[in-house]
């Protein structure tokens, strides 16, 4: 027996309408076409599916079994079609994000909080991109968006600028460097530098300042949480360099001082990498717009 979805829809329509004529109207078919389809279905099944001597037309025992199947399968098919239509229209989809920037959680959560209200049907997930190759995972469609400060030339991948930020030196208010208007690479030689537990190539203080100057801090202490880094800094256990959006409240605290790196300061830029074909999806365009505007509010405090 070869059943098709149209057969199940026919059984359901005739049951609901109580006759072939009304069912044909529901299915946008002629009555003769529907009668022909019904005869072909009964020939396949080898049994009568309707008791034709009754009005309205009533399902036989075999027909009731087929109706039960239709009522189980068709709503699931209809729901799947709705999902596909929403995907085509850009109303639903998947947004799995990998982050190569350890401190980006500080501004990403407010972004996603606004995003989820606008796009409740989009499946959102966050994966720290430091433990795996985030950009190769993007190309393999394992993730859909990568937040990175290092754009690359990758076929089929688009890097979209998000916003500029300033990495700033932060120390306890009574630290000897607190009186300086800015700090330079040499100032770190005698300091304990507190950083996130990531490679140096992913830390602005090394890539933009210390490594080019060939300066090594007295010691490096790695800490997972921003709040703990700031606690240690305030306690005089070391100094740190953090992006300005992290220091939005610290700059108003009497426990800390923040200073630019070098007399000119340092500016870095964050990017969102996504597959080129996905960049114009409505929900992707929206989350990128939020990611360009929400962090600026944090930077301004």
C-alpha positions as CSV (number, residue, x, y, z in Angstrom):
1,X,0.0,0.0,0.0
2,X,1.4,3.4,-1.0
3,X,-0.1,6.2,1.1
4,X,0.5,9.9,0.3
5,X,-0.3,12.9,2.4
6,X,-3.1,13.8,0.0
7,X,-4.8,10.5,0.8
8,X,-4.8,11.4,4.5
9,X,-6.1,14.9,3.8
10,X,-8.9,13.3,1.7
11,X,-9.9,11.0,4.5
12,X,-9.9,13.9,7.0
13,X,-11.8,16.3,4.7
14,X,-14.6,13.8,3.9
15,X,-15.0,12.9,7.6
16,X,-15.2,16.6,8.5
17,X,-17.5,17.6,5.6
18,X,-19.8,14.5,5.8
19,X,-19.8,14.1,2.0
20,X,-17.7,14.0,-1.1
21,X,-19.1,17.2,-2.6
22,X,-18.3,19.4,0.4
23,X,-15.0,17.7,0.9
24,X,-14.1,18.5,-2.7
25,X,-14.8,22.2,-2.0
26,X,-12.5,22.1,1.1
27,X,-9.7,20.5,-1.0
28,X,-10.2,22.7,-4.1
29,X,-10.9,19.6,-6.2
30,X,-13.8,18.6,-8.4
31,X,-16.2,16.1,-7.0
32,X,-15.3,13.6,-9.8
33,X,-11.6,14.0,-9.1
34,X,-12.0,13.4,-5.4
35,X,-14.3,10.3,-6.0
36,X,-11.6,8.9,-8.4
37,X,-8.9,9.5,-5.7
38,X,-11.1,7.8,-3.1
39,X,-11.7,4.8,-5.3
40,X,-8.0,4.4,-6.0
41,X,-7.2,4.6,-2.3
42,X,-9.8,1.9,-1.4
43,X,-8.4,-0.3,-4.2
44,X,-5.0,0.1,-2.6
45,X,-6.2,-0.7,0.9
46,X,-8.4,-3.6,-0.3
47,X,-11.3,-2.5,1.9
48,X,-14.1,0.0,1.9
49,X,-13.2,3.1,3.9
50,X,-16.7,4.6,4.1
51,X,-20.2,3.3,4.7
52,X,-21.9,4.8,1.7
53,X,-25.4,3.9,2.8
54,X,-25.5,6.5,5.5
55,X,-25.9,10.3,5.4
56,X,-23.7,12.0,6.3
57,X,-21.1,9.7,4.9
58,X,-19.6,7.7,7.7
59,X,-16.2,6.1,8.0
60,X,-15.9,2.3,8.2
61,X,-13.8,0.6,10.8
62,X,-10.9,0.6,8.4
63,X,-11.5,4.2,7.5
64,X,-11.4,5.1,11.2
65,X,-7.9,3.6,11.5
66,X,-6.8,5.8,8.5
67,X,-8.4,8.8,10.1
68,X,-6.5,8.2,13.3
69,X,-3.3,8.1,11.3
70,X,-4.3,11.3,9.5
71,X,-5.0,13.1,12.8
72,X,-1.6,12.1,14.1
73,X,0.5,12.8,11.1
74,X,-1.1,15.9,9.4
75,X,-0.8,18.3,12.3
76,X,2.9,17.5,12.5
77,X,3.3,18.1,8.7
78,X,1.3,21.3,9.0
79,X,3.5,22.5,11.8
80,X,6.7,21.6,9.9
81,X,5.4,23.5,6.8
82,X,4.8,26.5,9.1
83,X,8.3,26.3,10.4
84,X,9.7,26.1,6.9
85,X,7.6,29.2,5.9
86,X,8.9,31.0,8.9
87,X,12.5,30.1,7.9
88,X,12.0,31.3,4.4
89,X,10.5,34.5,5.7
90,X,13.4,34.9,8.2
91,X,11.1,34.8,11.2
92,X,12.7,31.8,12.8
93,X,16.0,30.0,12.6
94,X,19.1,29.2,14.7
95,X,21.6,31.7,16.2
96,X,24.5,29.8,17.8
97,X,27.2,32.2,18.8
98,X,30.9,31.6,19.4
99,X,32.9,34.2,21.3
100,X,36.6,34.7,20.9
101,X,36.6,37.6,23.2
102,X,36.5,36.6,26.9
103,X,35.0,39.8,28.2
104,X,32.3,40.0,25.5
105,X,29.8,38.3,27.8
106,X,29.5,41.7,29.6
107,X,27.8,43.3,26.6
108,X,26.4,40.3,24.8
109,X,23.9,39.3,27.4
110,X,22.1,42.7,27.2
111,X,22.1,42.3,23.4
112,X,20.5,38.9,23.5
113,X,18.0,39.9,26.2
114,X,16.6,42.5,23.7
115,X,16.9,40.1,20.8
116,X,14.9,37.3,22.4
117,X,11.9,39.5,22.8
118,X,11.9,40.5,19.2
119,X,12.6,36.9,17.8
120,X,11.1,34.4,20.2
121,X,11.2,31.6,17.5
122,X,15.0,31.8,17.0
123,X,17.0,29.2,18.8
124,X,19.9,31.1,20.6
125,X,22.9,29.5,22.2
126,X,26.4,30.7,23.2
127,X,29.6,28.8,23.0
128,X,33.0,30.2,24.3
129,X,35.0,30.1,21.0
130,X,38.3,29.9,22.9
131,X,38.2,26.1,23.4
132,X,37.8,25.3,19.7
133,X,38.3,26.7,16.2
134,X,35.4,29.1,16.1
135,X,35.9,30.3,12.5
136,X,36.3,26.7,11.1
137,X,33.1,25.8,13.0
138,X,31.4,28.7,11.4
139,X,32.3,27.4,7.9
140,X,31.1,23.9,8.9
141,X,27.7,25.4,10.0
142,X,28.2,24.3,13.6
143,X,27.8,27.9,14.8
144,X,26.2,30.9,13.0
145,X,28.1,33.9,14.3
146,X,31.6,34.5,15.7
147,X,32.6,37.5,17.7
148,X,36.2,38.2,17.0
149,X,38.8,41.0,16.9
150,X,40.9,39.4,14.2
151,X,39.2,39.4,10.8
152,X,40.5,37.0,8.2
153,X,40.0,36.3,4.5
154,X,37.7,33.2,4.4
155,X,35.6,32.3,1.4
156,X,31.9,32.4,2.2
157,X,32.4,34.3,5.5
158,X,31.7,38.0,6.0
159,X,33.3,40.1,8.8
160,X,31.0,42.9,9.9
161,X,32.5,45.7,12.0
162,X,30.6,46.1,15.3
163,X,32.2,48.8,17.4
164,X,35.6,50.3,18.5
165,X,36.7,50.0,22.1
166,X,39.6,51.1,24.2
167,X,41.7,48.7,26.4
168,X,42.5,50.6,29.6
169,X,44.9,50.1,32.4
170,X,43.3,49.6,35.8
171,X,45.0,49.6,39.2
172,X,44.2,50.3,42.8
173,X,43.8,54.0,43.7
174,X,46.9,53.9,45.9
175,X,49.1,52.2,43.3
176,X,52.4,54.0,42.4
177,X,51.2,54.3,38.8
178,X,48.0,56.0,39.8
179,X,49.6,59.4,39.5
180,X,50.6,58.9,35.9
181,X,48.4,60.3,33.1
182,X,49.0,57.2,31.1
183,X,51.1,54.0,31.3
184,X,53.5,52.5,28.8
185,X,55.0,49.1,28.2
186,X,58.0,49.6,30.5
187,X,55.7,50.3,33.4
188,X,54.6,46.6,33.4
189,X,58.0,45.1,34.0
190,X,57.7,45.2,37.8
191,X,53.9,44.4,37.9
192,X,51.8,41.4,38.5
193,X,49.5,41.4,35.4
194,X,46.1,39.8,36.0
195,X,44.5,38.5,32.8
196,X,41.8,36.2,31.6
197,X,43.0,32.5,31.2
198,X,43.5,32.8,27.4
199,X,46.5,32.8,25.0
200,X,48.5,36.0,24.8
201,X,47.6,36.4,21.2
202,X,44.0,37.0,22.4
203,X,44.9,39.7,24.9
204,X,45.1,43.3,23.8
205,X,47.7,44.2,26.4
206,X,50.1,41.8,24.7
207,X,49.2,42.1,21.1
208,X,49.0,45.9,21.1
209,X,51.6,46.8,23.7
210,X,53.9,44.4,25.5
211,X,54.8,41.9,22.7
212,X,55.9,44.7,20.2
213,X,57.9,46.3,23.0
214,X,59.4,43.0,24.1
215,X,58.4,43.6,27.7
216,X,57.6,40.8,30.1
217,X,55.6,41.5,33.3
218,X,57.1,40.4,36.6
219,X,54.4,37.8,36.9
220,X,51.1,36.9,35.2
221,X,48.1,35.7,37.2
222,X,45.1,34.2,35.3
223,X,41.6,34.7,36.6
224,X,38.4,33.5,35.0
225,X,35.9,36.2,36.2
226,X,36.0,39.9,35.6
227,X,34.6,40.6,39.1
228,X,37.4,38.6,40.6
229,X,40.0,40.5,38.5
230,X,38.7,43.8,39.8
231,X,38.6,42.5,43.4
232,X,42.3,41.5,43.2
233,X,43.2,44.8,41.6
234,X,41.4,46.8,44.3
235,X,43.3,44.7,46.9
236,X,46.6,45.6,45.4
237,X,47.4,42.1,44.2
238,X,48.2,43.3,40.7
239,X,47.1,45.4,37.7
240,X,45.0,44.6,34.7
241,X,44.1,45.8,31.2
242,X,40.4,45.6,30.4
243,X,38.1,46.9,27.7
244,X,36.3,50.1,28.4
245,X,32.8,48.5,28.5
246,X,33.9,46.4,31.5
247,X,35.1,49.5,33.3
248,X,31.9,51.5,33.0
249,X,31.3,51.5,36.7
250,X,34.9,51.2,37.9
251,X,35.8,54.7,36.6
252,X,33.3,56.2,39.2
253,X,34.8,54.2,42.1
254,X,37.3,55.6,44.5
255,X,39.0,52.2,44.8
256,X,40.4,52.3,41.3
257,X,42.1,54.4,38.7
258,X,42.0,53.8,35.0
259,X,44.5,55.1,32.5
260,X,45.1,54.9,28.8
261,X,47.8,52.7,27.3
262,X,50.5,55.1,26.0
263,X,50.0,58.8,25.5
264,X,47.8,58.3,22.4
265,X,45.7,55.5,23.9
266,X,44.9,52.3,22.1
267,X,41.8,51.5,20.0
268,X,40.6,48.0,18.9
269,X,37.7,46.9,16.9
270,X,35.3,44.0,17.3
271,X,33.8,42.1,14.4
272,X,31.0,39.7,13.9
273,X,31.8,36.9,11.4
274,X,28.9,35.1,9.8
275,X,28.3,33.1,6.7
276,X,27.8,35.5,3.7
277,X,24.5,33.9,2.8
278,X,23.2,34.4,6.3
279,X,24.2,38.0,6.7
280,X,21.0,39.4,5.2
281,X,18.6,37.3,7.2
282,X,16.2,39.6,9.1
283,X,17.0,38.2,12.5
284,X,20.7,38.2,11.8
285,X,20.6,41.8,10.7
286,X,18.7,42.7,13.9
287,X,21.2,41.0,16.3
288,X,24.1,42.7,14.4
289,X,22.3,46.1,14.8
290,X,21.9,45.5,18.5
291,X,25.5,44.4,18.8
292,X,26.6,47.7,17.3
293,X,24.5,49.9,19.5
294,X,24.1,48.2,23.0
295,X,27.8,48.0,23.9
296,X,28.1,51.8,23.2
297,X,25.6,52.4,25.9
298,X,27.8,50.4,28.3
299,X,30.9,52.3,27.2
300,X,29.2,55.6,28.0
301,X,28.1,54.3,31.4
